[in-house]
Amino acid sequence: MSMRVSVFGTGYLGATHAAGMAELGHEVVGVDVDAAKVARLSRGEVPFFEPGLPELLKKHVDSGLLRFTTDAREAADADVHFIGVGTPQKKGEYAADMRFVDAVIETLAPLLTKPSVILGKSTVPVGTAARLAARVRELAPVGDGAQLGWNPEFLREGFAVEDTLRPDRLVVGVDPANPGRIESVAREVYAQIIDRGTPFLVTDLPTAELVKVSANAFLATKISFINAIAEVCEATGADVVQLADAIGHDERIGRKFLGAGLGFGGGCLPKDIRAFQARAGELGVDRALAFLREVDDVNLRRREHVVDLASRELGGVLRGKKIAVLGAAFKPNSDDVRDSPALDVAGKFHLAGADVHVYDPEAMQNAAALSPTLTYAASMSDAVTGADAVIVATEWKEFRDADPAEVARLAAGRLVIDARNCLDAEAWKGAGWTYRGMGRYAQ
């Protein structure tokens, strides 16, 4: 059954969710305070890189099911309202900045003149939903007729369309003031997805909030675990890739997220585990999450390791050396450079006096805006030409499939640091390269 849906916030999460809801047959309006972004989306243009989303968004803008506006009043009569704004890390603190989520409630709730449901999707500190639910009832002219639940997102950048339309689970936290109505509206809006057999889990509000941050904390811990083991492998001559393959056969462990390398970055895992620690401290249970500090430290330490390794291999001198850094996005199939390990490594080489040339298939514009002092190459060939060392920092297919003999023909040196363990080590060594992977050989 078609519903009228609004989505507040049209960034990565909001724009993807809005297009996904239109694909499910709903009439959708996306609301954002950024007029330039709204104008682009209204033309069917996606202002960031996400495979499959441009086609989906254009399809439904053209069909009329999806439109965008800066006027929240145009969304007031929707049956269900989704909150998809950002919750970035506060400057100088670990805690999440809740200004944008709060602003949606302060804007939307007074406009609700009929019974409706608000479903938060943004990642928030536990306890936020209960606070906002009370605020909605206070501000909405319909009082208890306006209900708020929490419906966390589990999107992977590069797979966001698939994760929206075919998620591995749906979680809805309900307000005890009216749990049945929130659940029934959520079931209706996601009916097609539920009918396909997707697990639909109904929880209380704090559980729904904790599901998302707990999932991210677990994934971050798994990544940092294998990177910590990589440090031991490097000290002993063991191969972390073979080790990960071996322990990954244990069904209790699994192979996913056991890829040693530069570690995690992006707009979710780093800030979410820090905000989780901050909230634990506020709740008086900071010791319960003390291990996340080491998770964060291990992750950041691998970035320093790449620079130290290159320096060692280049005779202890980085100043004046040309370093090709292949990759700027925090992961492939994305143009997101927030807390990107690749861009961080490039910056560290630059600060050490190296002549750094960065190339990324999609993230060049965002990288240049964030780190304008770096040099950006027009192509992979331009980046590696004359390079004393090549650093593979994001595992784009273009880099994985590169011909090591052709790269050798262009480069001045023969040092390649595979910071993502994504290259064919034997092929590169066979082409005359000194190959250094993360946790693969004694270094």
C-alpha positions as CSV (number, residue, x, y, z in Angstrom):
1,M,0.0,0.0,0.0
2,S,1.4,3.4,-1.0
3,M,2.0,5.9,1.8
4,R,3.1,9.5,2.0
5,V,6.6,9.6,3.3
6,S,9.0,12.4,4.2
7,V,12.7,12.2,4.7
8,F,14.5,14.9,6.7
9,G,18.1,15.2,5.6
10,T,19.1,14.4,2.1
11,G,22.8,13.5,2.5
12,Y,24.1,10.1,1.9
13,L,21.6,8.3,4.2
14,G,18.6,10.5,3.5
15,A,18.9,10.7,-0.3
16,T,19.4,6.9,-0.5
17,H,16.5,6.2,1.8
18,A,14.2,8.6,0.0
19,A,14.9,7.0,-3.4
20,G,14.5,3.5,-1.8
21,M,11.1,4.5,-0.4
22,A,10.0,5.7,-3.8
23,E,11.2,2.4,-5.3
24,L,8.8,0.7,-2.9
25,G,5.9,2.7,-4.4
26,H,5.6,5.4,-1.8
27,E,5.1,9.1,-2.5
28,V,8.2,10.7,-1.0
29,V,9.4,14.3,-0.2
30,G,12.9,14.9,0.9
31,V,13.6,18.0,3.1
32,D,16.9,19.7,3.5
33,V,18.1,23.2,4.6
34,D,20.7,23.2,1.8
35,A,19.0,24.9,-1.2
36,A,21.8,24.0,-3.6
37,K,21.6,20.3,-2.6
38,V,17.8,20.3,-3.0
39,A,18.2,21.9,-6.5
40,R,20.6,19.2,-7.6
41,L,18.5,16.4,-6.3
42,S,15.4,17.9,-7.9
43,R,17.1,17.6,-11.2
44,G,17.8,14.0,-10.5
45,E,21.5,14.5,-9.7
46,V,23.2,12.8,-6.8
47,P,25.8,15.1,-5.2
48,F,28.0,12.2,-4.1
49,F,29.2,8.9,-5.5
50,E,27.1,5.8,-4.8
51,P,26.7,3.0,-7.3
52,G,23.2,2.5,-8.6
53,L,21.7,5.6,-6.7
54,P,21.8,8.1,-9.6
55,E,19.7,5.8,-11.8
56,L,17.2,5.1,-9.0
57,L,16.9,8.7,-8.0
58,K,16.5,10.0,-11.5
59,K,13.9,7.3,-12.2
60,H,11.6,8.4,-9.4
61,V,12.2,12.2,-9.7
62,D,11.0,11.7,-13.3
63,S,8.1,9.5,-12.3
64,G,6.9,12.1,-9.8
65,L,7.0,9.8,-6.8
66,L,10.1,11.6,-5.4
67,R,10.6,15.4,-4.9
68,F,12.7,17.6,-2.7
69,T,12.1,20.9,-0.9
70,T,13.6,23.2,1.6
71,D,10.1,23.9,3.1
72,A,9.3,21.5,5.9
73,R,5.6,22.5,5.7
74,E,5.4,20.6,2.4
75,A,6.2,17.4,4.3
76,A,3.8,18.0,7.3
77,D,1.0,15.9,6.0
78,A,3.1,12.7,5.4
79,D,2.0,9.5,7.1
80,V,5.5,8.7,8.3
81,H,8.5,11.0,8.7
82,F,12.1,9.7,8.6
83,I,15.0,11.5,10.2
84,G,18.2,11.0,8.3
85,V,20.5,13.9,9.2
86,G,24.1,13.6,10.4
87,T,25.4,13.2,13.9
88,P,29.0,14.1,13.5
89,Q,31.6,14.1,16.2
90,K,31.8,17.3,18.2
91,K,34.9,19.4,17.7
92,G,37.4,18.6,20.5
93,E,35.2,15.9,22.0
94,Y,34.3,12.3,21.5
95,A,30.5,12.9,21.9
96,A,28.1,13.1,19.0
97,D,26.7,16.5,17.9
98,M,22.9,16.2,18.1
99,R,22.1,19.7,16.8
100,F,20.8,18.5,13.4
101,V,18.6,15.8,14.9
102,D,17.2,18.2,17.5
103,A,16.6,20.8,14.8
104,V,14.4,18.4,12.8
105,I,12.2,17.7,15.8
106,E,11.9,21.4,16.7
107,T,10.9,22.2,13.1
108,L,8.7,19.2,12.3
109,A,6.8,18.5,15.5
110,P,4.9,21.8,15.6
111,L,3.7,21.2,12.0
112,L,2.0,17.8,12.8
113,T,-1.7,18.5,12.7
114,K,-2.8,14.9,12.2
115,P,-1.7,11.6,13.8
116,S,1.6,10.5,12.4
117,V,4.8,8.6,13.1
118,I,8.4,9.8,13.1
119,L,11.1,7.1,12.6
120,G,14.6,8.2,13.4
121,K,17.3,6.6,11.3
122,S,20.3,8.7,12.4
123,T,22.9,7.1,14.7
124,V,22.4,8.6,18.1
125,P,23.5,8.2,21.7
126,V,21.3,5.8,23.6
127,G,18.6,7.7,25.5
128,T,18.1,10.2,22.6
129,A,15.0,8.6,21.3
130,A,13.1,8.7,24.6
131,R,14.1,12.4,25.0
132,L,12.9,13.3,21.5
133,A,9.7,11.3,21.9
134,A,8.7,13.3,24.9
135,R,9.6,16.5,23.0
136,V,7.4,15.5,20.0
137,R,4.4,15.0,22.3
138,E,5.1,18.4,23.9
139,L,5.4,20.3,20.6
140,A,2.9,18.6,18.3
141,P,-0.6,20.1,18.2
142,V,-1.9,16.6,18.1
143,G,0.0,15.7,21.3
144,D,0.1,11.9,21.8
145,G,-1.2,11.5,18.2
146,A,2.4,12.1,17.1
147,Q,4.6,9.2,18.0
148,L,8.4,8.7,17.6
149,G,10.2,5.4,17.1
150,W,13.7,4.5,16.1
151,N,14.6,2.6,13.0
152,P,18.5,2.5,12.7
153,E,20.1,2.2,9.3
154,F,22.8,-0.4,8.4
155,L,24.0,1.0,5.1
156,R,27.4,0.1,3.6
157,E,28.8,2.7,1.4
158,G,29.1,1.3,-2.1
159,F,26.2,-1.0,-1.4
160,A,23.6,1.4,0.0
161,V,20.9,0.9,-2.6
162,E,21.0,-2.9,-2.0
163,D,21.1,-2.5,1.7
164,T,18.0,-0.2,1.6
165,L,15.9,-2.4,-0.6
166,R,17.2,-5.8,0.5
167,P,18.5,-5.3,4.1
168,D,19.6,-8.3,6.2
169,R,17.2,-7.1,9.0
170,L,14.9,-4.3,10.0
171,V,14.9,-3.0,13.5
172,V,12.2,-0.8,15.0
173,G,12.4,0.6,18.5
174,V,8.9,1.6,19.8
175,D,7.8,4.2,22.3
176,P,6.0,2.5,25.2
177,A,3.4,5.2,25.0
178,N,2.0,3.7,21.8
179,P,4.0,0.7,20.6
180,G,1.4,-0.9,18.5
181,R,0.8,2.1,16.2
182,I,4.5,2.6,15.5
183,E,5.0,-1.0,14.7
184,S,2.0,-1.1,12.4
185,V,3.1,2.0,10.4
186,A,6.7,0.6,10.1
187,R,5.3,-2.8,8.9
188,E,3.2,-0.9,6.3
189,V,6.0,1.3,5.0
190,Y,8.3,-1.7,4.7
191,A,5.7,-4.2,3.6
192,Q,7.4,-5.3,0.4
193,I,10.7,-5.9,2.2
194,I,9.1,-7.8,5.0
195,D,7.1,-9.9,2.5
196,R,10.4,-11.1,1.0
197,G,11.3,-12.7,4.3
198,T,13.5,-10.0,5.8
199,P,13.6,-10.3,9.7
200,F,11.6,-7.6,11.3
201,L,12.7,-7.0,14.9
202,V,10.7,-4.9,17.3
203,T,12.5,-3.6,20.4
204,D,12.3,-0.9,23.0
205,L,13.9,2.5,22.1
206,P,17.3,2.1,23.9
207,T,17.8,-1.3,22.4
208,A,17.2,0.0,18.9
209,E,19.7,2.8,19.5
210,L,22.3,0.4,20.8
211,V,21.9,-2.1,18.0
212,K,23.5,0.2,15.5
213,V,26.4,1.4,17.6
214,S,27.0,-2.1,19.0
215,A,27.3,-3.4,15.4
216,N,29.7,-0.7,14.5
217,A,31.8,-1.2,17.6
218,F,32.0,-5.0,16.9
219,L,33.1,-4.5,13.3
220,A,35.7,-1.9,14.4
221,T,37.0,-4.3,17.0
222,K,37.3,-7.1,14.5
223,I,39.2,-4.9,12.1
224,S,41.6,-3.6,14.8
225,F,42.0,-7.2,16.1
226,I,43.4,-8.4,12.8
227,N,45.6,-5.3,12.5
228,A,47.0,-6.0,16.0
229,I,47.7,-9.5,14.9
230,A,49.4,-8.1,11.8
231,E,51.9,-6.3,14.0
232,V,52.8,-9.6,15.6
233,C,53.0,-11.2,12.1
234,E,55.4,-8.6,11.0
235,A,57.6,-9.2,14.0
236,T,57.7,-12.9,13.4
237,G,57.6,-13.4,9.7
238,A,54.1,-14.9,9.7
239,D,51.5,-14.1,7.0
240,V,48.4,-12.4,8.3
241,V,46.4,-13.2,5.2
242,Q,46.9,-16.9,5.5
243,L,46.2,-16.6,9.2
244,A,43.0,-14.8,8.6
245,D,42.0,-17.4,6.1
246,A,42.6,-20.1,8.6
247,I,40.8,-18.6,11.6
248,G,38.0,-17.4,9.2
249,H,37.0,-21.0,8.6
250,D,35.8,-21.1,12.2
251,E,32.1,-20.3,11.8
252,R,32.1,-18.6,15.2
253,I,34.7,-16.1,13.8
254,G,34.1,-15.8,10.0
255,R,36.4,-14.3,7.4
256,K,34.6,-11.0,6.8
257,F,36.2,-7.8,8.3
258,L,39.5,-9.7,8.9
259,G,41.4,-7.9,6.2
260,A,44.5,-6.4,7.7
261,G,45.7,-3.1,6.3
262,L,45.2,0.6,6.9
263,G,42.1,0.0,9.0
264,F,38.7,1.7,9.1
265,G,37.7,5.2,8.4
266,G,34.7,7.0,6.9
267,G,31.9,8.9,8.5
268,C,30.5,6.1,10.7
269,L,32.9,3.7,12.5
270,P,35.4,6.2,13.9
271,K,32.9,8.7,15.2
272,D,30.4,6.1,16.3
273,I,32.8,4.2,18.6
274,R,34.0,7.5,20.1
275,A,30.5,8.7,20.7
276,F,29.7,5.3,22.2
277,Q,32.6,5.7,24.7
278,A,31.5,9.2,25.5
279,R,27.9,8.1,26.2
280,A,29.2,5.2,28.4
281,G,31.0,7.7,30.5
282,E,27.9,9.8,30.9
283,L,26.0,6.6,32.0
284,G,28.8,5.7,34.5
285,V,29.8,2.5,32.7
286,D,32.9,3.9,30.9
287,R,35.0,0.8,32.0
288,A,32.7,-1.4,30.0
289,L,33.8,0.2,26.7
290,A,37.4,1.0,27.7
291,F,38.6,-1.5,25.2
292,L,37.3,0.7,22.4
293,R,40.1,3.2,23.1
294,E,42.6,0.5,22.1
295,V,40.5,-0.4,19.1
296,D,40.8,3.2,18.0
297,D,44.5,3.4,18.8
298,V,45.4,0.2,16.9
299,N,43.5,1.5,13.9
300,L,45.3,4.9,13.9
301,R,48.7,3.2,14.5
302,R,48.6,1.4,11.2
303,R,48.6,4.7,9.3
304,E,51.9,5.7,11.0
305,H,53.3,2.3,10.2
306,V,52.9,2.8,6.5
307,V,54.9,6.0,6.6
308,D,57.6,4.4,8.9
309,L,57.8,1.4,6.6
310,A,58.3,3.6,3.5
311,S,60.9,5.7,5.3
312,R,62.8,2.6,6.3
313,E,62.8,1.1,2.8
314,L,63.9,4.5,1.3
315,G,66.9,4.7,3.5
316,G,65.4,6.8,6.2
317,V,64.8,9.8,3.9
318,L,61.3,10.9,2.8
319,R,62.1,14.6,2.1
320,G,62.1,15.2,-1.6
321,K,61.0,11.7,-2.5
322,K,58.1,11.4,-4.9
323,I,55.4,9.2,-3.3
324,A,52.4,8.1,-5.3
325,V,49.4,7.5,-3.0
326,L,46.8,5.5,-4.9
327,G,43.5,6.2,-3.2
328,A,41.9,9.0,-1.2
329,A,38.4,7.6,-0.4
330,F,38.2,5.6,2.8
331,K,37.0,2.6,0.8
332,P,36.4,1.7,-2.8
333,N,33.2,2.5,-4.6
334,S,32.8,5.7,-2.6
335,D,33.9,9.3,-2.8
336,D,33.8,9.7,1.0
337,V,37.0,11.1,2.4
338,R,35.8,11.6,6.0
339,D,38.5,10.2,8.4
340,S,40.0,8.5,5.4
341,P,43.1,6.4,6.2
342,A,44.3,6.9,2.6
343,L,44.1,10.7,2.8
344,D,45.6,10.7,6.3
345,V,48.6,8.7,5.1
346,A,49.1,11.1,2.1
347,G,49.1,14.0,4.6
348,K,51.6,12.3,6.8
349,F,54.0,11.8,3.9
350,H,53.5,15.5,2.9
351,L,54.3,16.6,6.4
352,A,57.5,14.5,6.3
353,G,58.6,16.5,3.3
354,A,57.8,14.1,0.5
355,D,56.4,15.1,-2.9
356,V,53.0,13.4,-2.6
357,H,50.9,12.8,-5.7
358,V,47.4,11.4,-4.9
359,Y,45.0,9.7,-7.3
360,D,41.5,8.3,-6.7
361,P,38.9,7.4,-9.4
362,E,36.1,9.2,-7.6
363,A,37.2,11.1,-4.5
364,M,39.5,13.8,-6.0
365,Q,37.2,16.7,-5.6
366,N,36.3,15.9,-2.0
367,A,40.0,15.1,-1.2
368,A,41.2,18.4,-2.7
369,A,38.5,20.3,-0.7
370,L,39.6,18.7,2.6
371,S,43.4,18.6,1.9
372,P,44.2,21.3,-0.6
373,T,47.9,21.3,0.1
374,L,48.4,17.9,-1.5
375,T,49.1,17.4,-5.2
376,Y,46.4,15.5,-7.1
377,A,47.2,13.6,-10.3
378,A,44.9,13.4,-13.3
379,S,45.3,9.6,-13.6
380,M,47.0,6.6,-12.0
381,S,49.7,6.8,-14.7
382,D,50.4,10.5,-13.8
383,A,50.6,9.7,-10.1
384,V,53.2,6.8,-10.5
385,T,55.4,8.4,-13.2
386,G,58.7,9.1,-11.6
387,A,57.6,7.9,-8.2
388,D,60.2,6.5,-5.7
389,A,57.4,4.6,-4.0
390,V,53.9,3.6,-4.7
391,I,51.4,3.3,-1.9
392,V,48.1,1.4,-2.5
393,A,45.9,3.0,0.1
394,T,42.4,2.3,-1.2
395,E,41.6,-1.1,-2.9
396,W,39.9,0.2,-6.1
397,K,39.7,-2.4,-8.8
398,E,41.8,-0.1,-11.0
399,F,44.7,-0.5,-8.6
400,R,44.2,-4.2,-7.9
401,D,44.2,-4.9,-11.6
402,A,47.2,-2.7,-12.5
403,D,50.0,-4.3,-14.5
404,P,53.1,-4.2,-12.3
405,A,55.4,-4.3,-15.3
406,E,53.6,-1.2,-16.8
407,V,53.8,0.6,-13.5
408,A,57.5,-0.3,-13.2
409,R,58.1,1.3,-16.7
410,L,56.7,4.6,-15.4
411,A,58.0,4.7,-11.8
412,A,61.5,5.7,-10.8
413,G,61.7,3.3,-7.8
414,R,60.6,-0.2,-7.3
415,L,59.0,0.0,-3.8
416,V,55.3,-0.8,-3.6
417,I,53.5,-0.8,-0.2
418,D,50.3,-2.7,-0.4
419,A,48.5,-1.0,2.5
420,R,45.3,-2.9,1.8
421,N,46.8,-6.4,1.0
422,C,44.9,-6.3,-2.3
423,L,47.6,-6.9,-4.8
424,D,49.0,-10.1,-6.3
425,A,52.3,-10.1,-4.3
426,E,54.0,-12.7,-6.4
427,A,53.2,-10.8,-9.7
428,W,54.6,-7.6,-8.3
429,K,57.7,-9.2,-7.0
430,G,58.1,-11.0,-10.3
431,A,58.1,-7.7,-12.1
432,G,61.0,-6.5,-10.0
433,W,59.2,-4.7,-7.2
434,T,60.1,-4.7,-3.5
435,Y,56.7,-5.6,-2.2
436,R,55.6,-4.8,1.3
437,G,52.2,-5.9,2.6
438,M,50.5,-5.3,5.9
439,G,51.4,-8.2,8.3
440,R,52.5,-10.4,5.5
441,Y,56.3,-10.7,5.9
442,A,58.9,-9.7,8.5
443,Q,59.6,-6.0,8.0
